[in-house]
Structure formats: C-alpha cells, structure tokens
Amino acid sequence: MLAEMPAKLFAEWCTFYQIEPWGTEMDFLRSAIVAHAAASAMGGSRGLKVDDFMPKFKQPKPKTTEELHDIFAQFAGVHNQVISNG
C-alpha cells in the first residue's frame, strides 16, 4: 500500500494522525482516562495518575542481526515459492 501511495497523501495522513491519533494505544489511553475519572468520583484515585490505569506490556527483546537475517531468509524463501507456484 505504501509503495503505491503518493508522498503528498502519506504526509496528509501523518498530519491527520498528529491532530487526531488513532489505534490501540489511544484506545488504552481513553479507557484509562475514564477509569481514572470513575475512581476519582468514588474517592479511590488518591495519588493515582491516568498512567497508573494504562496496561503495561513487556517489551520484546531486540533481535540480533543474525536472527533478522534468518527471518528475512525464511520470508524470501516463502515469497519466492509463492511467486513460482503462482
């Protein structure tokens, strides 16, 4: 999709995202704001911040150069097989 998208259109989408972000992270943030407001209304958020209501995920371990090379080689092999069978 990005290969066929004109640069101007991509820049417009980037600008729009800065004004009105979307995606899972924004959904989590909106939910955390609501949860914080609800806890505050019930007197239960003393000392808590909105960030305390955000889910915490483990960051994946960065891949080594060898691992990335192996992944690429596997993808290239599958890709070439699909094209030749295509």
N, CA, C and O atoms as CSV, one atom per row, in Angstrom:
chain,resi,resn,atom,element,x,y,z
A,1,MET,N,N,0.820,-1.182,0.000
A,1,MET,CA,C,0.000,0.000,0.000
A,1,MET,C,C,0.873,1.259,0.000
A,1,MET,O,O,0.636,2.180,-0.781
A,2,LEU,N,N,1.889,1.296,0.884
A,2,LEU,CA,C,2.732,2.482,0.941
A,2,LEU,C,C,3.527,2.687,-0.338
A,2,LEU,O,O,3.839,3.820,-0.703
A,3,ALA,N,N,3.858,1.591,-1.023
A,3,ALA,CA,C,4.619,1.710,-2.261
A,3,ALA,C,C,3.810,2.429,-3.340
A,3,ALA,O,O,4.379,3.078,-4.217
A,4,GLU,N,N,2.491,2.313,-3.274
A,4,GLU,CA,C,1.633,2.928,-4.283
A,4,GLU,C,C,1.066,4.276,-3.837
A,4,GLU,O,O,0.453,4.982,-4.638
A,5,MET,N,N,1.265,4.639,-2.563
A,5,MET,CA,C,0.698,5.878,-2.031
A,5,MET,C,C,1.592,7.067,-2.378
A,5,MET,O,O,2.795,7.028,-2.120
A,6,PRO,N,N,1.025,8.111,-2.955
A,6,PRO,CA,C,1.820,9.309,-3.234
A,6,PRO,C,C,2.334,9.933,-1.935
A,6,PRO,O,O,1.662,9.866,-0.905
A,7,ALA,N,N,3.515,10.537,-1.982
A,7,ALA,CA,C,4.137,11.143,-0.806
A,7,ALA,C,C,3.236,12.205,-0.188
A,7,ALA,O,O,3.175,12.337,1.035
A,8,LYS,N,N,2.542,12.956,-1.022
A,8,LYS,CA,C,1.665,14.013,-0.506
A,8,LYS,C,C,0.535,13.420,0.345
A,8,LYS,O,O,0.207,13.956,1.403
A,9,LEU,N,N,-0.050,12.332,-0.113
A,9,LEU,CA,C,-1.124,11.687,0.638
A,9,LEU,C,C,-0.600,11.120,1.958
A,9,LEU,O,O,-1.258,11.231,2.993
A,10,PHE,N,N,0.589,10.514,1.917
A,10,PHE,CA,C,1.194,9.987,3.135
A,10,PHE,C,C,1.438,11.128,4.134
A,10,PHE,O,O,1.173,10.972,5.326
A,11,ALA,N,N,1.930,12.251,3.659
A,11,ALA,CA,C,2.168,13.408,4.531
A,11,ALA,C,C,0.854,13.909,5.135
A,11,ALA,O,O,0.825,14.316,6.297
A,12,GLU,N,N,-0.225,13.883,4.363
A,12,GLU,CA,C,-1.527,14.303,4.872
A,12,GLU,C,C,-2.000,13.369,5.991
A,12,GLU,O,O,-2.529,13.829,7.004
A,13,TRP,N,N,-1.810,12.058,5.806
A,13,TRP,CA,C,-2.196,11.101,6.844
A,13,TRP,C,C,-1.362,11.304,8.107
A,13,TRP,O,O,-1.883,11.204,9.217
A,14,CYS,N,N,-0.069,11.589,7.942
A,14,CYS,CA,C,0.801,11.835,9.100
A,14,CYS,C,C,0.333,13.066,9.857
A,14,CYS,O,O,0.306,13.062,11.088
A,15,THR,N,N,-0.034,14.115,9.140
A,15,THR,CA,C,-0.531,15.338,9.773
A,15,THR,C,C,-1.845,15.061,10.486
A,15,THR,O,O,-2.041,15.512,11.614
A,16,PHE,N,N,-2.742,14.329,9.849
A,16,PHE,CA,C,-4.024,13.994,10.463
A,16,PHE,C,C,-3.812,13.196,11.748
A,16,PHE,O,O,-4.504,13.420,12.741
A,17,TYR,N,N,-2.844,12.251,11.728
A,17,TYR,CA,C,-2.571,11.441,12.922
A,17,TYR,C,C,-2.088,12.317,14.082
A,17,TYR,O,O,-2.407,12.047,15.240
A,18,GLN,N,N,-1.318,13.367,13.771
A,18,GLN,CA,C,-0.858,14.274,14.824
A,18,GLN,C,C,-2.020,15.043,15.445
A,18,GLN,O,O,-1.999,15.357,16.635
A,19,ILE,N,N,-3.031,15.342,14.636
A,19,ILE,CA,C,-4.199,16.088,15.131
A,19,ILE,C,C,-5.169,15.156,15.850
A,19,ILE,O,O,-5.685,15.500,16.913
A,20,GLU,N,N,-5.418,13.998,15.287
A,20,GLU,CA,C,-6.427,13.065,15.801
A,20,GLU,C,C,-5.861,11.641,15.775
A,20,GLU,O,O,-6.185,10.866,14.876
A,21,PRO,N,N,-5.008,11.289,16.768
A,21,PRO,CA,C,-4.383,9.960,16.753
A,21,PRO,C,C,-5.411,8.838,16.869
A,21,PRO,O,O,-6.479,9.014,17.456
A,22,TRP,N,N,-5.075,7.699,16.308
A,22,TRP,CA,C,-5.948,6.526,16.377
A,22,TRP,C,C,-5.088,5.319,16.718
A,22,TRP,O,O,-3.860,5.401,16.738
A,23,GLY,N,N,-5.740,4.211,16.983
A,23,GLY,CA,C,-5.031,2.967,17.228
A,23,GLY,C,C,-5.193,2.474,18.649
A,23,GLY,O,O,-5.817,3.129,19.484
A,24,THR,N,N,-4.625,1.317,18.911
A,24,THR,CA,C,-4.774,0.639,20.189
A,24,THR,C,C,-4.265,1.475,21.349
A,24,THR,O,O,-4.907,1.538,22.397
A,25,GLU,N,N,-3.115,2.120,21.173
A,25,GLU,CA,C,-2.561,2.917,22.266
A,25,GLU,C,C,-3.511,4.043,22.669
A,25,GLU,O,O,-3.681,4.318,23.857
A,26,MET,N,N,-4.121,4.686,21.695
A,26,MET,CA,C,-5.080,5.755,22.010
A,26,MET,C,C,-6.329,5.178,22.669
A,26,MET,O,O,-6.906,5.810,23.554
A,27,ASP,N,N,-6.752,3.992,22.252
A,27,ASP,CA,C,-7.907,3.346,22.893
A,27,ASP,C,C,-7.610,3.058,24.359
A,27,ASP,O,O,-8.454,3.281,25.227
A,28,PHE,N,N,-6.396,2.557,24.633
A,28,PHE,CA,C,-5.999,2.310,26.022
A,28,PHE,C,C,-5.989,3.610,26.823
A,28,PHE,O,O,-6.446,3.641,27.965
A,29,LEU,N,N,-5.469,4.683,26.224
A,29,LEU,CA,C,-5.407,5.971,26.922
A,29,LEU,C,C,-6.808,6.487,27.241
A,29,LEU,O,O,-7.068,6.947,28.353
A,30,ARG,N,N,-7.696,6.411,26.274
A,30,ARG,CA,C,-9.071,6.871,26.519
A,30,ARG,C,C,-9.730,6.055,27.633
A,30,ARG,O,O,-10.421,6.612,28.486
A,31,SER,N,N,-9.517,4.746,27.627
A,31,SER,CA,C,-10.081,3.898,28.680
A,31,SER,C,C,-9.472,4.223,30.040
A,31,SER,O,O,-10.172,4.213,31.053
A,32,ALA,N,N,-8.173,4.509,30.066
A,32,ALA,CA,C,-7.504,4.856,31.319
A,32,ALA,C,C,-8.040,6.166,31.878
A,32,ALA,O,O,-8.189,6.310,33.091
A,33,ILE,N,N,-8.329,7.120,31.002
A,33,ILE,CA,C,-8.890,8.399,31.449
A,33,ILE,C,C,-10.254,8.180,32.092
A,33,ILE,O,O,-10.549,8.751,33.142
A,34,VAL,N,N,-11.080,7.354,31.463
A,34,VAL,CA,C,-12.407,7.064,32.006
A,34,VAL,C,C,-12.284,6.330,33.343
A,34,VAL,O,O,-12.995,6.654,34.294
A,35,ALA,N,N,-11.381,5.337,33.421
A,35,ALA,CA,C,-11.195,4.596,34.666
A,35,ALA,C,C,-10.702,5.513,35.780
A,35,ALA,O,O,-11.150,5.401,36.921
A,36,HIS,N,N,-9.785,6.414,35.455
A,36,HIS,CA,C,-9.274,7.367,36.445
A,36,HIS,C,C,-10.391,8.292,36.924
A,36,HIS,O,O,-10.505,8.571,38.118
A,37,ALA,N,N,-11.212,8.763,35.990
A,37,ALA,CA,C,-12.330,9.645,36.359
A,37,ALA,C,C,-13.325,8.911,37.249
A,37,ALA,O,O,-13.826,9.475,38.221
A,38,ALA,N,N,-13.610,7.661,36.921
A,38,ALA,CA,C,-14.552,6.882,37.734
A,38,ALA,C,C,-13.988,6.647,39.133
A,38,ALA,O,O,-14.707,6.768,40.125
A,39,ALA,N,N,-12.711,6.314,39.210
A,39,ALA,CA,C,-12.089,6.102,40.519
A,39,ALA,C,C,-12.056,7.402,41.317
A,39,ALA,O,O,-12.254,7.393,42.532
A,40,SER,N,N,-11.806,8.513,40.638
A,40,SER,CA,C,-11.790,9.816,41.320
A,40,SER,C,C,-13.168,10.161,41.862
A,40,SER,O,O,-13.292,10.690,42.967
A,41,ALA,N,N,-14.200,9.863,41.086
A,41,ALA,CA,C,-15.567,10.175,41.506
A,41,ALA,C,C,-15.957,9.382,42.747
A,41,ALA,O,O,-16.767,9.830,43.558
A,42,MET,N,N,-15.365,8.193,42.884
A,42,MET,CA,C,-15.674,7.358,44.048
A,42,MET,C,C,-14.656,7.556,45.173
A,42,MET,O,O,-14.714,6.873,46.195
A,43,GLY,N,N,-13.726,8.490,44.981
A,43,GLY,CA,C,-12.733,8.783,46.002
A,43,GLY,C,C,-11.614,7.761,46.087
A,43,GLY,O,O,-10.907,7.694,47.092
A,44,GLY,N,N,-11.452,6.976,45.052
A,44,GLY,CA,C,-10.452,5.908,45.117
A,44,GLY,C,C,-9.177,6.148,44.347
A,44,GLY,O,O,-8.349,5.242,44.247
A,45,SER,N,N,-8.985,7.333,43.799
A,45,SER,CA,C,-7.786,7.536,42.982
A,45,SER,C,C,-6.777,8.456,43.651
A,45,SER,O,O,-5.988,9.104,42.963
A,46,ARG,N,N,-6.786,8.527,44.968
A,46,ARG,CA,C,-5.839,9.406,45.673
A,46,ARG,C,C,-4.413,9.004,45.323
A,46,ARG,O,O,-3.990,7.873,45.562
A,47,GLY,N,N,-3.692,9.945,44.757
A,47,GLY,CA,C,-2.292,9.695,44.412
A,47,GLY,C,C,-2.083,8.925,43.125
A,47,GLY,O,O,-0.940,8.734,42.709
A,48,LEU,N,N,-3.140,8.482,42.486
A,48,LEU,CA,C,-3.001,7.749,41.233
A,48,LEU,C,C,-3.068,8.706,40.056
A,48,LEU,O,O,-3.755,9.727,40.099
A,49,LYS,N,N,-2.345,8.357,39.008
A,49,LYS,CA,C,-2.368,9.130,37.768
A,49,LYS,C,C,-3.043,8.292,36.683
A,49,LYS,O,O,-3.234,7.087,36.842
A,50,VAL,N,N,-3.394,8.940,35.594
A,50,VAL,CA,C,-4.003,8.225,34.464
A,50,VAL,C,C,-3.081,7.097,34.021
A,50,VAL,O,O,-3.547,6.011,33.677
A,51,ASP,N,N,-1.767,7.350,34.026
A,51,ASP,CA,C,-0.799,6.344,33.592
A,51,ASP,C,C,-0.881,5.063,34.429
A,51,ASP,O,O,-0.552,3.980,33.945
A,52,ASP,N,N,-1.316,5.188,35.675
A,52,ASP,CA,C,-1.458,4.010,36.530
A,52,ASP,C,C,-2.580,3.087,36.051
A,52,ASP,O,O,-2.635,1.924,36.452
A,53,PHE,N,N,-3.458,3.582,35.214
A,53,PHE,CA,C,-4.563,2.788,34.678
A,53,PHE,C,C,-4.256,2.235,33.278
A,53,PHE,O,O,-5.081,1.544,32.681
A,54,MET,N,N,-3.065,2.548,32.767
A,54,MET,CA,C,-2.663,2.055,31.446
A,54,MET,C,C,-2.090,0.652,31.588
A,54,MET,O,O,-1.371,0.374,32.547
A,55,PRO,N,N,-2.403,-0.247,30.634
A,55,PRO,CA,C,-1.812,-1.582,30.692
A,55,PRO,C,C,-0.301,-1.497,30.463
A,55,PRO,O,O,0.178,-0.660,29.699
A,56,LYS,N,N,0.424,-2.363,31.129
A,56,LYS,CA,C,1.884,-2.422,30.985
A,56,LYS,C,C,2.227,-3.716,30.255
A,56,LYS,O,O,1.853,-4.805,30.691
A,57,PHE,N,N,2.935,-3.586,29.154
A,57,PHE,CA,C,3.325,-4.745,28.357
A,57,PHE,C,C,4.829,-4.924,28.422
A,57,PHE,O,O,5.581,-3.951,28.481
A,58,LYS,N,N,5.259,-6.172,28.411
A,58,LYS,CA,C,6.687,-6.453,28.340
A,58,LYS,C,C,7.172,-6.081,26.948
A,58,LYS,O,O,6.540,-6.421,25.947
A,59,GLN,N,N,8.285,-5.389,26.893
A,59,GLN,CA,C,8.872,-5.060,25.599
A,59,GLN,C,C,9.615,-6.285,25.078
A,59,GLN,O,O,10.369,-6.911,25.824
A,60,PRO,N,N,9.412,-6.639,23.801
A,60,PRO,CA,C,10.129,-7.794,23.268
A,60,PRO,C,C,11.630,-7.517,23.220
A,60,PRO,O,O,12.068,-6.384,23.023
A,61,LYS,N,N,12.393,-8.573,23.404
A,61,LYS,CA,C,13.843,-8.450,23.332
A,61,LYS,C,C,14.238,-8.133,21.893
A,61,LYS,O,O,13.763,-8.793,20.969
A,62,PRO,N,N,15.101,-7.132,21.687
A,62,PRO,CA,C,15.507,-6.805,20.306
A,62,PRO,C,C,16.195,-7.993,19.641
A,62,PRO,O,O,16.929,-8.740,20.288
A,63,LYS,N,N,15.955,-8.155,18.375
A,63,LYS,CA,C,16.540,-9.260,17.622
A,63,LYS,C,C,17.989,-8.924,17.249
A,63,LYS,O,O,18.339,-7.768,17.014
A,64,THR,N,N,18.808,-9.964,17.204
A,64,THR,CA,C,20.189,-9.785,16.765
A,64,THR,C,C,20.204,-9.723,15.234
A,64,THR,O,O,19.218,-10.045,14.571
A,65,THR,N,N,21.333,-9.306,14.704
A,65,THR,CA,C,21.473,-9.228,13.249
A,65,THR,C,C,21.291,-10.603,12.619
A,65,THR,O,O,20.669,-10.731,11.564
A,66,GLU,N,N,21.836,-11.635,13.271
A,66,GLU,CA,C,21.695,-13.000,12.730
A,66,GLU,C,C,20.232,-13.438,12.712
A,66,GLU,O,O,19.775,-14.041,11.742
A,67,GLU,N,N,19.497,-13.135,13.784
A,67,GLU,CA,C,18.076,-13.500,13.843
A,67,GLU,C,C,17.297,-12.785,12.749
A,67,GLU,O,O,16.456,-13.394,12.087
A,68,LEU,N,N,17.568,-11.504,12.557
A,68,LEU,CA,C,16.887,-10.753,11.498
A,68,LEU,C,C,17.228,-11.319,10.125
A,68,LEU,O,O,16.358,-11.394,9.257
A,69,HIS,N,N,18.469,-11.716,9.918
A,69,HIS,CA,C,18.882,-12.309,8.643
A,69,HIS,C,C,18.127,-13.606,8.400
A,69,HIS,O,O,17.648,-13.850,7.293
A,70,ASP,N,N,18.019,-14.445,9.441
A,70,ASP,CA,C,17.289,-15.716,9.313
A,70,ASP,C,C,15.818,-15.482,8.990
A,70,ASP,O,O,15.249,-16.168,8.141
A,71,ILE,N,N,15.199,-14.511,9.670
A,71,ILE,CA,C,13.786,-14.189,9.412
A,71,ILE,C,C,13.611,-13.735,7.974
A,71,ILE,O,O,12.686,-14.170,7.287
A,72,PHE,N,N,14.503,-12.857,7.515
A,72,PHE,CA,C,14.415,-12.369,6.141
A,72,PHE,C,C,14.601,-13.511,5.151
A,72,PHE,O,O,13.885,-13.590,4.152
A,73,ALA,N,N,15.554,-14.390,5.420
A,73,ALA,CA,C,15.809,-15.513,4.512
A,73,ALA,C,C,14.584,-16.423,4.431
A,73,ALA,O,O,14.228,-16.890,3.349
A,74,GLN,N,N,13.940,-16.675,5.568
A,74,GLN,CA,C,12.731,-17.503,5.569
A,74,GLN,C,C,11.623,-16.829,4.767
A,74,GLN,O,O,10.948,-17.475,3.965
A,75,PHE,N,N,11.437,-15.519,4.987
A,75,PHE,CA,C,10.409,-14.782,4.253
A,75,PHE,C,C,10.693,-14.812,2.762
A,75,PHE,O,O,9.796,-15.062,1.957
A,76,ALA,N,N,11.942,-14.558,2.396
A,76,ALA,CA,C,12.309,-14.538,0.975
A,76,ALA,C,C,12.070,-15.896,0.334
A,76,ALA,O,O,11.616,-15.975,-0.808
A,77,GLY,N,N,12.375,-16.971,1.067
A,77,GLY,CA,C,12.144,-18.318,0.538
A,77,GLY,C,C,10.675,-18.587,0.307
A,77,GLY,O,O,10.304,-19.117,-0.741
A,78,VAL,N,N,9.828,-18.234,1.261
A,78,VAL,CA,C,8.381,-18.421,1.132
A,78,VAL,C,C,7.845,-17.545,0.011
A,78,VAL,O,O,7.027,-17.990,-0.794
A,79,HIS,N,N,8.306,-16.297,-0.042
A,79,HIS,CA,C,7.857,-15.356,-1.072
A,79,HIS,C,C,8.197,-15.877,-2.463
A,79,HIS,O,O,7.359,-15.857,-3.365
A,80,ASN,N,N,9.432,-16.343,-2.631
A,80,ASN,CA,C,9.848,-16.856,-3.933
A,80,ASN,C,C,9.069,-18.117,-4.298
A,80,ASN,O,O,8.747,-18.322,-5.468
A,81,GLN,N,N,8.764,-18.958,-3.321
A,81,GLN,CA,C,7.994,-20.174,-3.571
A,81,GLN,C,C,6.578,-19.828,-4.018
A,81,GLN,O,O,6.053,-20.453,-4.940
A,82,VAL,N,N,5.958,-18.851,-3.384
A,82,VAL,CA,C,4.606,-18.451,-3.749
A,82,VAL,C,C,4.580,-17.891,-5.164
A,82,VAL,O,O,3.674,-18.199,-5.939
A,83,ILE,N,N,5.556,-17.081,-5.501
A,83,ILE,CA,C,5.609,-16.480,-6.834
A,83,ILE,C,C,5.821,-17.557,-7.902
A,83,ILE,O,O,5.176,-17.525,-8.950
A,84,SER,N,N,6.716,-18.505,-7.642
A,84,SER,CA,C,6.968,-19.536,-8.651
A,84,SER,C,C,5.789,-20.484,-8.821
A,84,SER,O,O,5.598,-21.047,-9.899
A,85,ASN,N,N,4.988,-20.668,-7.755
A,85,ASN,CA,C,3.806,-21.536,-7.845
A,85,ASN,C,C,2.585,-20.776,-8.369
A,85,ASN,O,O,1.600,-21.372,-8.803
A,86,GLY,N,N,2.677,-19.426,-8.314
A,86,GLY,CA,C,1.634,-18.532,-8.543
A,86,GLY,C,C,0.722,-18.557,-9.613
A,86,GLY,O,O,-0.158,-17.700,-9.695
